[in-house]
Amino acid sequence: MLSVRHQRHQRDRFEHGKRKAGVATARSRRLFGGGLQLASPLSGPDAYVFATRTGRPLAQRNVVRALRTAQVQAIDDSGRATFPALHDLDRYVRPLPVPRGAVPSMHSFRHTLVSRTLAAGETIDEVAFLIGHRDATVTRAVYLREVNDARRRASRRSRMAQEYSAVLEAAAARPTEQ
């Protein structure tokens, strides 16, 4: 049970604070786990995409703990640890601190999500909304390279489609031999 002070803090943080995030759009639900949500008995238009068995939102602490447990247990095809830094011990057989960047973190997954979403052609405004930024200027500043790469890819695709459209139409119109 949360204390009254903690409940008030949570309410203020999510209703009036910077971390306020709206309900995901239909496109983002399709892109990120919509099928899983629909398979859940707790699905609905206002349901969380990632939730506990009771339908409440996942707490970051529990997700990070589950991620670390999975990383410790992960092995490759030859039976070796996928993340050996998690198994390093000092001379007293105590675990060593994990060096920064040695294993993927929730924040690195967040960057991966944004990069792949931008590469898939999603708008910067939709991505900003998806990750909880108040406006797209922060997202543009952090992911400027990915935004520019996406623009270059889109431009290249349209030039190629325009250049080779006649060839593609002729190939499609030609009957296939069997």
Secondary structure, DSSP 8 states (H G I E B T S, - for coil): ---HHHHHHHHHHHHTSTT------HHHHHHTTHHHHHHSTT--TT--SSB-TTS-B--HHHHHHHHHHHHHH-B-TTS-BS-GGGG-B-TTS-B----TTSS--HHHHHHHHHHHHHHTT--HHHHHHHHT-SSHHHHHHHTHHHHHHHHHHHHHHHHHHHHHHHHHHHHHHS----
